[in-house]
Amino acid sequence: MILTPEWPAPPQVRAAFTLRSGGVSQAPYDSLNLGTRVGDAAEAVAENRRRVRKQLSLPGEPTWLHQVHGTNVLDLPASAAADTPADGAVCTRSDAVCAVQVADCMPVLFADRAGTVVGAAHAGWRGLCAGILESTVHKMGAQTAHLLTWLGPAIGPDHFEVGDEVRAAFLAEDPGADAAFVANSRGRWQCDLYALARRRLARLGITAVYGGGWSTWADARRFFSFRRDGVCGRMAALIWIEADRA
């Protein structure tokens, strides 16, 4: 049901990534779908979210973002309406949970070494190129040298094929990003989201980067994948500060 990040976050920082099993949703959302915008039964999603809260002993309901592949980041607990578009969230309090939903896009979690601020970003190629990581780090307000970052499960480069326009968008700002694209026999490109994220983080001065190396497309037993299945559920990366350890 849960993948626990392996990174040297302080003890009061808790983080988790949900897998696709352990819920009640029926195919093609089987079974721990946490997304309400993919066509699954509302009561099934509600039960799945309840199970996650119980399993992780969360301090409250996570703030489920209306993700649009943009760069808006909420400072939790937010007073914004539930339909406010956002692809990132940060928090300094122990009564809120940052969460991003994914099914091939890359979830990126952040924490400062003192455990006083945490953040989560939804980084598909559009958001990554537009600057969602930079926006999240800026909203956290911490010195980048003091930040830890975890790259969660995303589609791997062997299965993430993109066109010239995607490669050109990244190279327009960073010519060195060319190393994250490999030409294939179809005249298109295999794109490495993890490599692109690491370049972006390095440019921000963040060198403590963990995780990466999964492929949601290649592991149907554990992960949902939109590119593989079309209609599917959503997993979530969550991060929060635990009150009794803060």
C-alpha positions as CSV (number, residue, x, y, z in Angstrom):
1,M,0.0,0.0,0.0
2,I,2.8,2.4,0.8
3,L,6.3,3.1,-0.4
4,T,8.4,5.0,2.2
5,P,11.0,7.4,0.9
6,E,14.6,6.6,1.8
7,W,16.2,9.9,2.5
8,P,17.8,11.5,5.6
9,A,14.9,13.7,6.6
10,P,14.7,14.7,10.2
11,P,12.4,12.5,12.4
12,Q,9.5,14.9,12.6
13,V,9.2,14.9,8.8
14,R,7.0,12.1,7.6
15,A,6.6,11.2,3.9
16,A,4.9,8.4,1.9
17,F,4.0,7.4,-1.6
18,T,0.9,5.3,-2.1
19,L,1.0,2.2,-4.4
20,R,-2.0,1.0,-6.5
21,S,-3.0,-1.9,-4.2
22,G,-4.9,-2.0,-0.9
23,G,-8.1,-0.1,-1.9
24,V,-11.6,-0.8,-3.0
25,S,-11.9,0.7,-6.5
26,Q,-12.9,-1.6,-9.3
27,A,-11.0,-2.0,-12.6
28,P,-9.6,0.0,-14.4
29,Y,-9.0,2.0,-11.1
30,D,-8.0,-1.0,-9.1
31,S,-7.6,-0.6,-6.4
32,L,-6.2,2.3,-4.3
33,N,-7.2,5.1,-6.6
34,L,-7.0,8.5,-4.8
35,G,-8.2,10.7,-7.7
36,T,-11.7,12.1,-7.9
37,R,-11.3,13.4,-11.5
38,V,-10.7,10.2,-13.3
39,G,-14.2,8.6,-13.5
40,D,-14.0,6.4,-10.4
41,A,-16.9,6.0,-8.0
42,A,-16.9,8.8,-5.4
43,E,-17.6,6.4,-2.5
44,A,-14.7,4.2,-3.5
45,V,-12.3,7.1,-3.6
46,A,-13.5,8.3,-0.2
47,E,-12.9,4.9,1.3
48,N,-9.4,4.7,-0.3
49,R,-8.5,8.1,1.1
50,R,-9.8,7.1,4.5
51,R,-7.6,4.0,4.4
52,V,-4.6,6.1,3.6
53,R,-5.3,8.5,6.5
54,K,-5.6,5.6,8.9
55,Q,-2.6,3.7,7.6
56,L,-0.3,6.8,7.9
57,S,-2.0,8.3,11.0
58,L,-2.3,11.6,9.2
59,P,-3.1,14.7,11.3
60,G,-6.0,15.5,8.9
61,E,-7.3,15.2,5.4
62,P,-4.5,16.0,2.9
63,T,-5.0,19.1,0.8
64,W,-5.9,17.5,-2.6
65,L,-4.8,20.0,-5.3
66,H,-6.6,20.8,-8.5
67,Q,-3.5,20.0,-10.6
68,V,-3.2,21.7,-14.1
69,H,0.5,21.2,-15.0
70,G,1.2,24.8,-13.9
71,T,3.5,26.5,-11.4
72,N,1.1,27.8,-8.7
73,V,2.0,26.7,-5.2
74,L,-0.2,26.9,-2.1
75,D,1.0,27.8,1.4
76,L,-0.9,25.4,3.7
77,P,-3.3,25.5,5.4
78,A,-4.7,27.4,2.5
79,S,-7.9,29.4,2.5
80,A,-8.1,29.1,-1.3
81,A,-11.2,27.4,-2.8
82,A,-10.9,23.7,-3.5
83,D,-10.9,24.3,-7.3
84,T,-8.0,26.8,-7.2
85,P,-5.4,25.5,-9.7
86,A,-2.2,24.5,-8.1
87,D,0.6,22.0,-8.6
88,G,2.5,22.4,-5.4
89,A,2.1,23.0,-1.7
90,V,4.3,23.9,1.2
91,C,3.7,23.9,5.0
92,T,5.4,24.9,8.2
93,R,2.7,23.6,10.5
94,S,1.8,20.1,11.9
95,D,-1.9,20.3,11.1
96,A,-1.7,20.0,7.3
97,V,-0.6,17.5,4.8
98,C,1.0,18.3,1.4
99,A,-0.1,15.9,-1.3
100,V,0.3,15.6,-5.1
101,Q,-1.3,13.0,-7.3
102,V,0.4,11.2,-10.1
103,A,0.2,8.4,-12.7
104,D,3.4,9.0,-14.7
105,C,4.2,12.6,-13.8
106,M,7.0,12.9,-11.2
107,P,6.2,13.8,-7.6
108,V,8.9,15.7,-5.9
109,L,9.1,16.1,-2.1
110,F,11.1,18.7,-0.2
111,A,12.2,19.2,3.5
112,D,14.7,21.4,5.2
113,R,17.3,19.7,7.3
114,A,15.8,21.3,10.5
115,G,12.3,19.9,9.7
116,T,10.6,23.2,9.9
117,V,9.2,23.4,6.4
118,V,8.1,20.7,3.8
119,G,6.8,20.8,0.3
120,A,5.4,18.7,-2.5
121,A,5.4,19.4,-6.3
122,H,3.6,17.7,-9.2
123,A,6.3,17.7,-12.0
124,G,5.2,16.4,-15.4
125,W,7.2,17.6,-18.3
126,R,5.0,20.8,-18.7
127,G,5.3,21.8,-15.1
128,L,8.9,20.9,-14.9
129,C,9.7,23.0,-17.9
130,A,7.5,25.9,-16.7
131,G,9.3,26.0,-13.3
132,I,7.2,24.2,-10.7
133,L,10.3,23.0,-8.8
134,E,11.6,26.6,-8.7
135,S,8.2,27.9,-7.5
136,T,8.0,25.4,-4.7
137,V,11.5,26.1,-3.4
138,H,10.8,29.8,-3.6
139,K,7.6,29.4,-1.6
140,M,9.4,27.3,1.1
141,G,11.6,30.3,1.8
142,A,14.5,28.1,3.0
143,Q,18.1,28.3,2.0
144,T,18.6,25.8,-0.9
145,A,21.8,24.4,0.6
146,H,19.6,23.2,3.6
147,L,17.0,21.4,1.5
148,L,16.6,17.7,0.9
149,T,14.7,16.4,-2.1
150,W,13.1,13.1,-3.0
151,L,12.1,12.2,-6.5
152,G,9.2,9.7,-6.5
153,P,8.0,7.1,-9.0
154,A,7.5,8.5,-12.5
155,I,7.5,7.2,-16.1
156,G,11.0,6.0,-17.0
157,P,13.0,7.2,-20.0
158,D,12.6,3.8,-21.8
159,H,8.8,4.4,-22.1
160,F,8.5,8.2,-22.2
161,E,8.6,9.2,-25.8
162,V,8.2,12.9,-26.7
163,G,8.4,15.1,-29.8
164,D,10.8,17.8,-31.0
165,E,8.7,20.5,-29.3
166,V,9.2,19.0,-25.8
167,R,13.0,18.8,-26.2
168,A,13.1,22.3,-27.8
169,A,11.2,23.8,-24.8
170,F,13.8,22.5,-22.3
171,L,16.8,23.4,-24.5
172,A,15.5,26.9,-25.0
173,E,16.3,27.7,-21.4
174,D,19.1,25.1,-20.7
175,P,21.1,23.7,-23.7
176,G,22.7,21.2,-21.3
177,A,19.3,19.5,-20.9
178,D,20.1,17.8,-24.3
179,A,21.7,15.0,-22.2
180,A,18.2,14.0,-21.0
181,F,16.9,13.2,-24.5
182,V,17.9,10.2,-26.6
183,A,16.8,9.9,-30.2
184,N,14.8,6.8,-31.1
185,S,14.2,5.0,-34.4
186,R,10.8,6.7,-34.9
187,G,12.4,10.2,-35.2
188,R,11.3,11.2,-31.7
189,W,13.0,11.3,-28.3
190,Q,13.1,9.2,-25.1
191,C,12.9,11.7,-22.3
192,D,14.4,11.3,-18.8
193,L,12.3,13.3,-16.3
194,Y,14.6,12.3,-13.4
195,A,17.7,13.8,-15.2
196,L,15.8,16.9,-16.1
197,A,14.7,17.4,-12.4
198,R,18.2,16.9,-11.1
199,R,19.5,19.5,-13.5
200,R,16.9,22.0,-12.3
201,L,17.6,21.3,-8.7
202,A,21.3,21.6,-9.2
203,R,20.8,25.0,-10.8
204,L,18.9,26.0,-7.6
205,G,21.9,24.9,-5.5
206,I,20.1,21.7,-4.2
207,T,22.5,18.8,-4.2
208,A,20.9,16.5,-1.6
209,V,18.6,14.6,-4.1
210,Y,17.3,11.1,-3.4
211,G,15.0,8.6,-5.0
212,G,14.4,8.3,-8.8
213,G,15.0,5.2,-10.9
214,W,11.5,3.8,-11.0
215,S,9.3,3.5,-14.0
216,T,5.5,3.6,-13.5
217,W,4.9,2.3,-17.0
218,A,7.1,-0.8,-16.5
219,D,5.7,-1.9,-13.1
220,A,2.0,-2.5,-13.6
221,R,1.8,-4.5,-10.3
222,R,2.7,-1.5,-8.1
223,F,2.0,1.6,-10.2
224,F,-0.8,3.3,-12.2
225,S,0.4,4.6,-15.6
226,F,-1.7,6.9,-17.8
227,R,0.6,6.4,-20.8
228,R,0.3,2.6,-20.4
229,D,-3.4,2.2,-19.6
230,G,-5.1,5.5,-20.6
231,V,-7.9,5.2,-18.0
232,C,-6.5,4.5,-14.6
233,G,-6.3,5.6,-11.0
234,R,-4.0,8.1,-9.3
235,M,-1.3,7.5,-6.6
236,A,-0.2,10.2,-4.2
237,A,3.0,11.5,-2.6
238,L,2.4,13.0,0.8
239,I,4.6,14.9,3.3
240,W,3.8,16.5,6.6
241,I,5.4,17.5,9.9
242,E,4.6,15.3,12.9
243,A,3.4,17.3,15.9
244,D,4.8,15.2,18.7
245,R,8.3,15.3,17.2
246,A,8.4,18.9,16.0
